[in-house]
Amino acid sequence: MEFYSSGKFLISGEYLVMLGARALAVPLRFGQSLSVSDKPGSGILSWKSLALGNAWFEATFALPSLKIHQSSDPEKAAFLIKVLKAAQKLNPQIVKQSSGLQVVTKADFDIQWGLGSSSTLISNIAWWFKINPFELHFKVSKGSGFDVACARSDSPILYELKNRRSLITSVPFSPPFKEQLFFVYLGKKQRSDVSIGQLAPRLKSRRKEIRRISKISEEMVVTSDPSAFRQMMDEHESILSEVLDLPTVKSYLFGDLQGSVKSLGAWGGDFVLMTWENSIPELKNYLDSKGFQTWFGFDDIVLPTSQF
């Protein structure tokens, strides 16, 4: 058996999506696969995780207890066991029926990029155990679940969390000015669960901001005006800067940029969305001067869709 789930970018709605704001998200060309094969009689679940062909995590677990025999990283093993045991509770038959298993995951991106190593894992394990991915997600994560929605989507989505239910609408987000949109890696992987926990007290009683962010998400999907899109990026950053009491990424990293810059997901690292109207060589020179070598054009990383 083999399963595959896509990575994600949260274009709008970060943090406030947890309180019901409508968010815009896109699945990516990058993702992670999970293959399962029988290893009869071993009594062991053998696990190996690869990224770009290199092993970054290995572990073995007893079956059916899922007790750790050994692992290359105790923290990662603990999270994996948390997910597997939650999946086991939702469908005990999968593990009970096996006397030995070999699992290999393969990410086709650098896991430090924050494109969804956890959400793609949860989605793939849910496929393996034949369970609802959102039910599994909410048992092991404090996140909104938009990333799990992207893992299974073949198009951009508007995502809304209402009464712990995920409301997902496929949308045709492919701006006519997308050649001016770039995703730049800042080199500081952020843990969304930690970031959400630290900033939770600031996210209460924000009805006005939730309404406006939801509107921006909807308007971003339909606008064909690059100037209007930049204004929405700037307004979104301004709103979240006030809510989180944090400086915008443009103010401390790209103050000399003529275009707009917007944080994606947890503030402080991972990727940002940047607008650029000049040539690609000029963009490369600009980002090199700032120390940023990893970046993508819109079509280089966003999953193409023929749904609309």
Disulfide bonds with the S-S distance in Angstrom:
none
